[in-house]
Amino acid sequence: MSSQKEYLDYILEQLSLSEDIAYRAMMGEYIIYYKGKVVGGIYDDRFLVKDIKAAREMLPDANLEIPYDGAKKMILVYNIEDKEFMKTLMEKMYPELPEPKRKKRG
């Protein structure tokens, strides 16, 4: 099942207090970036973030869900209505996220 563009638009609106949010469409789903780092994505109209310490601390009661077959479990963000929470989540996750991989030129 693919995610709806309307859901992506909704999530982007909820993240609008954070600067430098970007996305990339990927096989019917959407990868979400914060300041150039992957924070998570939209899978089957669910906003999932990487399973890292900062996200677990901010979402202690969240379910771990599989975004797609063969992927690592991710944290389901359940309180997306709170824009301040979403901004804080991005800020707290950022230091733990890996740097983007540089593409090799051949």
C-alpha positions as CSV (number, residue, x, y, z in Angstrom):
1,M,0.0,0.0,0.0
2,S,1.3,3.5,-0.8
3,S,1.0,6.6,1.3
4,Q,-1.3,9.4,0.2
5,K,0.2,12.8,-0.9
6,E,-2.4,14.5,1.4
7,Y,-0.9,12.6,4.4
8,L,2.6,13.8,3.5
9,D,1.3,17.4,3.2
10,Y,-0.3,17.0,6.7
11,I,2.9,15.7,8.2
12,L,4.9,18.5,6.6
13,E,2.5,21.0,8.1
14,Q,2.9,19.5,11.5
15,L,6.7,19.8,11.1
16,S,6.4,23.4,9.9
17,L,8.0,24.8,13.1
18,S,11.2,23.0,12.2
19,E,13.5,24.5,9.7
20,D,15.1,22.5,6.9
21,I,12.6,19.7,6.5
22,A,12.7,17.9,3.2
23,Y,11.3,14.7,1.7
24,R,12.0,12.3,-1.1
25,A,9.4,10.1,-2.7
26,M,10.5,6.5,-2.7
27,M,8.4,3.6,-4.2
28,G,5.1,5.1,-3.1
29,E,6.3,6.2,0.3
30,Y,8.2,9.2,1.6
31,I,11.6,9.6,3.3
32,I,11.7,12.6,5.7
33,Y,14.9,14.6,6.2
34,Y,15.8,17.1,8.9
35,K,18.8,19.3,8.2
36,G,20.0,16.8,5.6
37,K,19.7,13.7,7.9
38,V,17.1,10.9,7.6
39,V,14.8,11.0,10.6
40,G,12.2,8.6,9.3
41,G,9.5,8.4,6.8
42,I,5.8,8.0,5.9
43,Y,4.9,4.4,5.3
44,D,1.3,3.3,4.6
45,D,0.1,6.7,5.9
46,R,2.0,6.3,9.2
47,F,4.8,8.7,10.3
48,L,7.6,6.5,11.6
49,V,11.0,7.7,13.0
50,K,14.2,5.9,13.5
51,D,14.5,3.8,16.6
52,I,17.1,5.8,18.5
53,K,17.5,6.8,22.2
54,A,16.1,10.3,21.8
55,A,13.0,9.2,20.0
56,R,12.4,6.4,22.6
57,E,12.7,8.9,25.4
58,M,10.2,11.3,23.8
59,L,7.8,8.5,22.7
60,P,8.0,6.0,25.6
61,D,4.6,4.4,24.9
62,A,5.0,4.2,21.1
63,N,4.7,1.0,19.1
64,L,7.6,-0.3,17.1
65,E,6.4,-1.0,13.6
66,I,7.9,-2.4,10.4
67,P,7.7,0.2,7.6
68,Y,8.0,-2.4,4.9
69,D,9.1,-6.0,4.5
70,G,12.7,-6.6,5.4
71,A,13.2,-3.2,7.2
72,K,14.2,-2.5,10.7
73,K,11.4,-1.6,13.1
74,M,10.7,2.1,13.6
75,I,8.9,4.1,16.2
76,L,5.3,5.2,15.4
77,V,4.8,8.9,16.2
78,Y,1.4,9.0,17.9
79,N,1.0,12.6,18.8
80,I,1.6,14.3,15.5
81,E,-1.1,16.9,16.3
82,D,1.3,18.8,18.6
83,K,3.6,21.0,16.4
84,E,5.8,22.0,19.4
85,F,6.3,18.3,20.2
86,M,7.2,17.5,16.6
87,K,9.8,20.3,16.6
88,T,11.4,19.1,19.8
89,L,11.4,15.6,18.6
90,M,13.4,16.6,15.5
91,E,15.8,18.7,17.5
92,K,16.5,15.9,20.1
93,M,16.9,13.2,17.4
94,Y,19.3,15.2,15.2
95,P,22.5,14.7,17.2
96,E,22.0,10.9,17.2
97,L,21.3,10.6,13.5
98,P,24.1,9.4,11.2
99,E,25.6,11.8,8.8
100,P,24.3,11.4,5.2
101,K,26.4,9.0,3.1
102,R,28.4,10.8,0.5
103,K,28.0,9.5,-3.0
104,K,31.1,8.2,-4.7
105,R,32.0,9.6,-8.0
106,G,33.2,7.0,-10.5
